[in-house]
Amino acid sequence: MQKHERRQEWIDDLNRKLTEWNEKLDSLESKSELKQEEARAKLRLKRAELDARRAELKSRLADAKSAASDGWERTSSELEQAWDEFQRTAKDVVGSVRD
């Protein structure tokens, strides 16, 4: 084999390898874009859940303001439960953004 043929063979081989890497990188980029869109969709769902929890908490706060002293025990318990659910959901939303 002549030097020229080996050189061309080497160049062709390197071009083939480069093409393979380009395909892998393009595929990785496509997968990354898909994952980003999936993450956005997941965040939108979690945000909707958080908004619902916030509305529930506001409702419980309004109830607490108007609760009679004999109903305060039940109202405060419901308010605390609504707060715990809101806080858990909020932490879940924040955690999903970090992941």
Phi, psi and omega in degrees: 000134182278159180303320180297319180293319178294321179298313180295321179297317179296315179298316179297318180296316179295320176297320178297315179296320179296320178297318178299317179294320178300318178296318179297317180293321177297318178296317179298318179297318178297316179297320179298316179297321178296315179298320179298317179294320177297319179296319178297317180296318179297318179295320178299319178295315180295323179295321178297319178296318179296319178299320177295319178295321179296317178298318178298318180295317178297320178297315179295324177295318178298319177298321182295323180294326184258004183288138174288157183301328180284342177260000184298320182302311179293317181296316180294325178294317178295322179295317178296320177296317178297321178296315180300317179294319178298312182297318179297316179295318179298317178296322178297318179296313179299317179296324181290332178286324180290326184295000000 
